[in-house]
Amino acid sequence: MPIKTVDGYQIEFTAELLPGTDHWGAYVTIFAPSANPMHLDEVYPKQRVCADIVCASETDAQEQAEQAATTILEQLRAPQKMASD
């Protein structure tokens, strides 16, 4: 499971074989820092992203998940930016 850290957020992007098919689905989970340095808060529970896209390989699905994670993270951070304006 590839993990990427962006501005303190930990992003897990994974690929899973879709049941009963030869296709792969893209999944994302995002964690944010918490008050406890030994713990992360799950701010975006594991969900299938790009549900309208089926991927022929695990690599393709992981790439789709990584691209989707960037957009999801921007959306999660948007309310924080508005609150600080």
N, C-alpha and C positions, 0 to 999 in steps of 0.2 A: 504494500500500500504506500504509494508515494505521499510524502508530506512536504508542504511548503510553508514557510513562515513569512508573513507580510505584516510589517508594523506591529508585531506582537501577536497577531492572530495566527493560529495554527490551522492550516487547511489540509484536510485529507481528501484526496480524490482517488476513487477506486473504480474498477470495472468488475462487473459480475455477469456471468453467463445467465441469460434470461431463461427461465424454466421452459422446457419443452421446445427450445429453439437452438439454432447454432449462432445466434446473435448475442451481442454484448450490450449491457446498459451502463450508463455513466452515473456515478454516485458521488455526492459531496457531503462532507461534514466540516463545520467550522467551529473552532474554539477560540475564546477570547481570554486574555489575562484576568485573573481574579485577585481579590485582596490577599488570598493565601498563595504565596509563591510556589507552593507544591501542588497547586491545583489549577485547572483551566475550566472556565465555564463554557458549556456547550451552547452556542448562540444560534446555531443552525444544525439541527439534528440530521443525521444521515438520511438523505433523500435522493431519489432518482432525479436527475436533471436531464434536460434535452429528451424528454420522454417521447417526443415525436420522431426522434432519430434512433435508429438501431445501427449498431456498429458491427462490422464484419470481424473485427479483431479486438483483442484486449487493449492493445496499444492505441487504436483509434478511440476506444471508449475512454481511456485515461486522458487522452488529449482533449476530448469533448468536455470531460469533467473539469479539467484544469481551466479551460476557457470559460466555462460556466461559473466556476468558483470566483474568478476575477469580477464578473458582473454581480454576483451575489454579494460579495464582500463590499463592493461599492454601494449597493443598495442598503446593506446593514449599517454602513457608516454614514449614510446620507442624513438620517434623523439627528445624529450627533452633530454634524456640521451645521444643520439648521438651528439647533438649540444654542450653539455657540455664537451664531450671528446676531 
